[in-house]
Amino acid sequence: SQGLEILAVSVDSPEDRAKIPGFIAKTGINFPVLYDENAKSLYNVAAYPTTLFIDRRGNFRYRSKGFDSQNAKRDLEFVILELLKD
């Protein structure tokens, strides 16, 4: 309702895409998962997961590499609140 949209992009090769539905079910992902092998080089993905935040105007704003389970929720909430201010 505030304009936030979450998408996942898998950079897996076509041969490995059959594994994705099981991963989605196992992790409880409830947002769209897209496939784009070129996204890895296009967005300079060097770690997994890499989270990119794009504002309402389509501008790249923040990047998060890897997963820090202790601070992830706080960090995500901060970035999302900042983006929703615009």
GIURBEL-V43556 format. One line per field, one symbol per residue. ss: DSSP state (2 for helix, 1 for strand, 0 for the rest). burial: + if it has 9 or more other ideal C-beta (glycine too) atoms within 8 Angstrom, else -. Layout:
ss=???
burial=???
This chain:
ss=00000001110002222222222222200000111000222200000001111100000111111000000222222222222220
burial=-------+++-+----+--+--++--------+-+++-+-----+----+--+-+-----+--+-------+--++--++-+++--
